[in-house]
Amino acid sequence: MHLALKTLLNRVEPMKGFVYEWSRIRPASKARGRGLAAMPTIEIGLRAHESRQGHCSQCQQPAPGYDTLPERRFQFVPLWGMPTWFLYAPRRLACDACGIHVEYLPWALGKRPVTQSFAWFLASWAKLLSWQVVSRRFQTSWESVFRSVEMAVIWGRERLDLTGISALGVDEIYWKKGKFLTLVYQINEGMKRLLFVVEDRQEKSLRQFFVWFGKERSALIEFVCSDMWKPYLNVIARHAPNALNILDRYHIAAKMNKAIDEVRAQETRALKRLTPGTKVILTRSRWCLLKRPENLTENQAIKLKDLLSYNLKSIRAYLLKEEFQMFWEYVSPAWAEKFMDQWCKKVMRSRLEPMKKIARMIRVHKPLILNWFAARDEVSLGAVEGLNNKLKASIRTSYGFRTPKAIKIMLYHKLGALPEPELTHRFC
């Protein structure tokens, strides 16, 4: 078995200057390492090649040996489902340029007890599963998974290709109590990825992105899709002066839904006061009014049909929202603007204060909303919403990361489309 395993390792994990010397299987009762007592463990011993000097870990130059340190264990990719460890006693070298230092170990990651191959193996699985599941499945610590993903993110972010970026999406997300993240996406056709994550949603938050991105690249941005948050609009106007700023239609729809929900809640409370003890027609009608008609369930569609026969404020607000959907179907911006003006006049006469607030907001931001027609054939304006959905799904499966650092690393890893090194062999 040793010969076959040695042949396999030399093919998938060749070690220049080192030799696979022996291998053994330790029974489950004698297995070592955190969380490994339940399974047999493969241990593989390495030694330095007798005819070659070690290389200094600082300057990578050959140097004579000084002494040998105690044996260390490095976790490798599981073989046949069994936890696998490399065992090696590192040498200290007397380097003329750097002094006494531990030799360079091509499989190691500094003082970490995992090999580079295992770290990249864990990072690849962490894109698909939660870090907790990965640590349990491959019998290692959560810390090892976190450090592996962090390594992959640092490596990829240092080599990120930022050429050809002409369209950005800017958004914020609420990720835990009182905490927001500002997100910047690339939304070019053919490349949609997360570029930048920073805490809070203030002007200084988005400004950090443009400092990182650089003035020259910022001047080349043609389109920026954002919501109506004033701090974002101020920073975009200042740092991307050549970009066409488009207000995201999904945020406008979200604000309309919020206004309708407010009208419904107010009217429900009023009806309950008028008819105490009786069932109000608007009970359990929230999603009937907020969902698009094509997304309603059969019961919700029946409920909405019943509601439409009543002269309710909530129904008037719902019909105004549905009428505004026609705005996005116009081809001519001039006709779209005319429709918008007429719709806003109608809303201002509706005596529905939450909807009137939406109309005033649309009037204030009319030029930015109309920019949508200039950009809809150039960039993927729905990409921000799609990426946000993926982001929220990633946060839901993250089992409650409590630090901004952890959440940023996870999001960059899953949504950043980061480059990876060319490895000798990919294990998954």
Buried (B, 14 or more C-beta within 10 A) or exposed (E): EEEEBBEEBEEBBEBEBBBBBBBEEBEEEEBEBEBBEEBBBBBBBBEBEEEEBBBBBBBEBBBEEBEEEEEBBBBBBBBEEBBBBBBBEBBBBBBEEBEEBBBBBEBBBEEBBBBBBBBBBBBBBBBEBBBEBBBBEBBBBBEBBBBBBBBBBEBBBEEEEEEEBBBBBBBBBEBEEEEBBBBBBBBBEEBBBBBBBBBBBBBEBBBBBBEEBEEEBBEBBBBBBBBBBEBBBEBBEEBBEEBBBBBBBBBBBBBBBBBBBBBBBBBBEEBBEEEEEEEBBBEEBBEBBBBEEEEBEEEBBEBBEEBEEEEBBBBBBBEBBEBBEEBEEBEEBEEBBEBBEEBBEEBBEBEBEBBBBBBEBBEEBBEBBBBBBEBBEBBBBBBBBBBBEBBEEBBEBBEEBEEBEBBBBBBBBBBBBBBEEEEEEEBE
